[in-house]
Amino acid sequence: MIRFVITSLALFFAGIFPVLANDFPTEARAEYVFACMATNGENREMLRRCSCSIDRIAEHLTYDEYVEAETVLRMRLMGGGEKATLFKETAWAKQIVDKLKQAQAEAELDCF
């Protein structure tokens, strides 16, 4: 009986924790979908595809990783300077952006 309870709890938490770890706020998902639709077309089909895309990205990155990668990409666009170098040349910045780009590539294959 105890073994059954422990096994059941393990399966329950194994199913929940990945969802909690990668649960993006609704606002972040909506912002992504709006930007995606602005680029690809504002119609029902793009709503479905863009929603699929952010769902796939959320399967590969935690929300914190997503925010870090987006921050690095925005800082890279701001131009030169000593602070911008931190976002262009450091290993951690390259690693997190590469992880986002990989997730985006997989999302594009799955959703578009």
Secondary structure, 3 states (H helix, E strand, C coil): CHHHHHHHHHHHHHHHHHHHHCCCCHHHHHHHHHHHHHHHCCCHHHHHHHHHHHHHHHHHCCHHHHHHHHHHHHHHHCCCCHHHHHHHHCHHHHHHHHHHHHHHHHHHHHHC
